[in-house]
Amino acid sequence: MSALSQVTTQMLREVLTESEVASIARVTGGGQTEEAWLNARLLQAADRVVGAVNACTENPSIKTGLCRVPAPCVHTTLVLARHAVIAALPGMSETLEGSSRASDYQTAVQDLARLASCQLAVHYDLEDEEAEDPAGSFMVLSRPLLDF
């Protein structure tokens, strides 16, 4: 087993094109730095992945808000964050449809579903600060809806 991997804004910048990175400055003009803006999207994507991992009861629960995910989930996190960045950039929506990026995003979303349903196994060790406090969390259990 391995420890969780830190996902950084530098990693996110590396999966964006030059024109996408240049467009970020136009969106962040209200006092928020580009780094903080990118970090917000990255943290949201990492927390989506952590939520899917935590939904599988076979996995130890990971604390959200750390921007750390199991190593096999780094690519999925970056794809989700890249999609969020591009969707927020004016005039960039055409890069979300009909391209390999659209396919990459669909695969990432499918991976989230597979992680949550325990169909995709990930193995990792947690440091004390990475483990979710069971007293501060909750779990929702449901049964499949019977469809007649």
Protein Blocks (a to p, Z undefined) as FASTA:
>chain_A
ZZdddddfklmmmmpcfklmmmmmmmmmnopafklmmmmmmmmmmmmmmmmmmmpmkbcc
ddehkopacfklmmmmmmmmmmmmmmmpghilmmmgopaklmmmmmmmmmmmmmmnopac
cdddddfklpccfklgccddddddddZZ
